[in-house]
Amino acid sequence: MRQTDILSQISKAIDGEYSAIACYQKLKNLAPTKKEKTVINEIRNDEIRHFNTFSNLYTQLTGKKHIPIISENCPDDYRKGIDFAFNDEQETVDMYLDIAYHTDNVKIKEEFLRAAHDEQNHAVWFLYFMK
């Protein structure tokens, strides 16, 4: 993958994390149980960490900050939001693994592999909440 392609993918990842942070705040507020609120908040904290990590990578590579945008709208209904979050997390795992496997940059590879593992764990929680 060329450097411009990697930067484009990192930008997309930043926007995705930014969108997830907003969505999971909404889902946490809608969650019916304390356990769900707690887990969704923990997932949201992971997304904040990913957002900061990817933003820092982008800045290190370009010397500029990426201004994030909401790339996906989160449903207002809790059950639809959980389904949306599950599917989004699964797609994100694939994207992050693709980025990791197509770069020679060790730092990018490590950070995206770590984030892919987190995203898979998030997907399992959202699947559990879909019951």
C-alpha positions in Angstrom: 0.0 0.0 0.0 1.4 3.4 -0.9 1.9 6.1 1.7 -1.0 8.2 0.4 -3.3 5.1 0.6 -2.1 4.5 4.2 -2.8 8.1 5.1 -6.3 7.9 3.6 -7.0 4.8 5.6 -5.7 6.3 8.8 -8.0 9.4 8.1 -10.9 7.0 7.6 -10.0 5.2 10.9 -9.9 8.5 12.8 -13.3 9.5 11.4 -14.7 6.1 12.3 -13.4 6.2 15.9 -14.8 9.8 16.2 -18.2 8.6 15.0 -18.1 5.6 17.4 -17.3 7.8 20.4 -20.4 9.9 19.7 -22.6 6.8 19.0 -21.5 4.9 22.1 -22.2 8.0 24.2 -25.8 7.9 22.8 -26.1 4.1 23.4 -24.7 4.4 26.9 -27.4 6.9 27.7 -30.1 4.6 26.2 -28.8 1.4 27.8 -31.4 -0.4 29.9 -29.1 -1.8 32.6 -26.2 -0.6 34.7 -24.0 -3.5 33.3 -24.7 -2.4 29.7 -24.0 1.2 30.5 -20.7 0.2 32.2 -19.5 -2.0 29.3 -20.5 0.5 26.6 -18.6 3.2 28.5 -15.5 0.9 28.6 -15.8 0.3 24.9 -16.2 4.1 24.3 -13.0 4.6 26.3 -11.2 2.2 24.0 -12.5 4.1 21.0 -11.1 7.4 22.6 -7.7 5.7 23.0 -7.8 4.5 19.3 -8.9 8.0 18.2 -5.9 9.6 20.0 -3.5 6.9 18.8 -4.5 7.2 15.2 -4.6 11.0 15.4 -1.1 11.1 16.7 0.1 8.7 14.0 -1.4 10.9 11.3 0.2 14.0 12.8 3.6 12.2 13.0 3.4 11.1 9.4 2.1 14.4 7.9 3.0 17.2 10.4 -0.7 18.1 10.3 -3.8 17.3 12.3 -6.7 15.5 10.7 -10.0 17.3 11.5 -12.4 14.4 12.2 -16.0 14.2 10.9 -18.9 12.1 11.8 -18.8 9.5 9.0 -21.8 7.4 10.1 -25.0 8.3 11.9 -26.0 6.2 15.0 -29.6 5.1 15.3 -31.7 6.7 18.0 -33.2 3.3 19.0 -31.1 1.3 21.5 -31.6 -2.2 19.8 -31.0 -0.8 16.3 -28.0 1.0 17.7 -26.5 -2.2 19.2 -27.1 -4.0 15.9 -25.4 -1.1 14.0 -22.5 -1.0 16.5 -22.0 -4.8 16.1 -21.8 -4.6 12.3 -19.6 -1.5 12.4 -17.1 -3.2 14.8 -16.9 -6.3 12.6 -16.3 -4.2 9.5 -13.7 -2.2 11.4 -11.8 -5.3 12.4 -11.4 -6.2 8.7 -10.3 -2.7 7.8 -7.7 -2.5 10.6 -6.3 -5.9 9.7 -6.0 -4.8 6.1 -4.1 -1.7 7.1 -1.8 -3.6 9.4 -1.0 -6.3 6.8 -0.3 -3.8 4.0 2.2 -1.5 5.7 5.9 -1.9 6.4 5.7 0.7 9.2 6.0 -1.3 12.4 4.3 1.4 14.6 1.3 1.5 12.3 1.2 -2.3 12.1 1.3 -2.7 15.9 -1.3 -0.1 16.6 -3.8 -1.3 14.1 -3.4 -4.9 15.1 -4.0 -4.0 18.7 -7.1 -1.9 17.8 -8.4 -4.8 15.6 -8.2 -7.1 18.7 -10.1 -4.5 20.7 -12.8 -4.0 18.0 -13.4 -7.8 17.9 -13.9 -7.8 21.6 -16.3 -4.9 21.3 -18.3 -6.8 18.6 -18.6 -9.8 21.0 -20.1 -7.5 23.7 -22.6 -5.9 21.2 -23.6 -9.4 20.0 -24.2 -10.4 23.7 -26.4 -7.3 24.2 -28.5 -8.2 21.1 -29.9 -11.2 22.9 
